[in-house]
Amino acid sequence: MKFTKLEIPDVILIEPKIFNDERGFFFESFRLDKLEGEIGKKVSFSQDNHSGSSFGVLRGLHYQLNIPQGKIIRVIKGSIFDVAVDLRQSSPYFGKWVGTELSSLNNRQIWIPEGFAHGFLTLTEETEILYKSTNVYSPEDERCILWNDSDLAIKWPLTNDPIMSEKDKKGSLFKDADYFN
């Protein structure tokens, strides 16, 4: 596995070594010891999630304040533009975002630590993602920041208006959001 720190160094792109032959392919999609070695701390995962979406769906920007979640995101079908926003007030990257394309063709994954909001835009039909979370989902603790907040100025690769849940359409502005210390 190759680990690459993105513009916000705590967010890490993970690229597996893929073995292809006439039968198909094989790769390790997760190794706890390698992840912990890269991020420099122990981590345990509490929940795996599987999400399916059609073209143009935008989910996010979600986070849990008191029960924060670190996540590893992986696309198993299709393609997404995945975004992480640093909400840690003590971070030099507070209020900054990083985005990258993850797909079933490039097999990349992304590690997003606790203290970040997360969202993604589907770029293909029938997109499916899997993600591991370091904490269980807590609906009463969930927060949402508006995807198109002008203070964040995320450059989503949109071709038209995204398809969104009513909850996501009503996300808070970044300046009014709850942050991490």
N, C-alpha and C positions, 0 to 999 in steps of 0.2 A: 504494500500500500504506500502511496505517496501522499503526504500531508503538506498542504500549502496554506500559509496564513494569508488571509485576504487583507484588504485595505484597513479593516479593523482587525488587528492581529488575533483577537480571541475567537474570531469566526474562522473556521478552518475548512477548506475544500479537501475532500478525501477522494482519491482516485485509486481504485483497485488495480492490481495486476491481473490482466485477463488472459486466460489460456484458451486459445481457439484451435480447433482441428476439424476434421471432416465430420465428427460426431456432433459438434456444437461448441459450447464454451463452458468455462468454469471460472469462478473467482470467489475469493473471500469477501463477503459484503460487510462483515463486522468482526473486529478483534478488540476486545476490551483492554487487554494489556497494551496494545499499540496506541489506542486512543488515550488511555491514562498517561502513557509515556509522553505523548505529544502535548497534552494539555497540562501536565504536571500535577495532577491531583486524582484522587480516587473518585469514581462516579458509579452510581448504580441506577439501573433503569427500572421503572415501575409499571410502564404501560407501553404497549405497541398499538399503533393506530393505522388504519387503512382508509384512504380517501379516494373517491372517484369523482371526476368532474368532466364536463363537456368543454368544448373550445370557448375561450373568453371568460371563464369563471375566475373571479378574483376573491380570494379568501384572506381576511386579515384586515388590519394588522393586530394580531391577538397576543396577549400575554396574561400571566397570572401574577398578581402582585405579592400576596403573602405566602403563596405556595408556588414559587417560580418553577418553571420547567426548562431544563436544557433539552435540546432535541438533536437527533440525527435524522435528516430528511433524505429519502431516496425515491426516485421515480422508477417504477417497474413497467410502466406503459405510457408512452407519449412524452411530453415535454412541458416544463414549467420555467417561469422566471421567478426565482426564489429570493426573498428580501428579508434582511435582518436589520432592525433599528436599535441602536444602543440607547438604553434608557437608564443607564447607571450614572447618576450625577457625579460620582467620583472619577469617572473615566474621562481621559482626554478626548475620547470619541463620542461623548454624550451628544445625542441629537443627530448623529451621522448614520448613514445607512450603507449597506453593501448589497449588491444583487448579482446573481449568477444564474446561468441556465443549467438546469439539471434535466437529464433525459434518460430514457431507456437505451438510447444509442451510445451516449458518452459514459454511462454508468457512474457518474460522479455523485457524491453525497456531500452534505454540508453539516458541520457541527455548529450549532448555535447554543451558546451557554446561557445559563440563567441570567436574567437582567436585560433581555432583549425582547422586543416585539417581533413577531414573525408573520409573514404573509406570502402568498404566491398568486401568480396569474398563469392559467393554463394556456399553452400555446398550440395545442393539438386537440383533436377530438378524442374522446375516451381515454383521458389521462388518469392514471392511478399512481398514488404515492403511498409509501410506507414510512412511518416515522416512529422512532423510539423516544420516549419522554422520561425524564428523571423524576417526575412526580405525576400523580394521577390528575385527571381532569377535575377541576373544581369550579362548576359553573358560577357559584356565588362570588368567587374570587377573580373571575375572568374580566379583563379589560380589553377595550378595542380603541385603537387610534384610527382616525379617518385616513383611508388609503391615499387620498390626493391632497393631504395637508400641504399648504404652500410653504410652511417653514421647513418641512422635510424635503420637498421637491424631488420625490422619487421619480426616476425616469422609467416608468412602466412601458414596455414595448406594446402599446395598445394599437389595434387597428380600428376599433370602435368602442362604444361604451361597454364597460365590463358587466357581467352578470353577477349580482351580489345578493346576499341575504339582507333582509330588512335591518337586522342587528348591525351588520357591517356598514350599511349606508348611514347609520346613526352614530358612528364612532366619534369619539371626542377629538378635539383639536390637540395637536402636540402640546401647545402651551398650557392647556387645561388638564393634561393627562397626569396620572399618578406615576411617579418615578421610583426607581430604586436608589438607595444611598450609595 
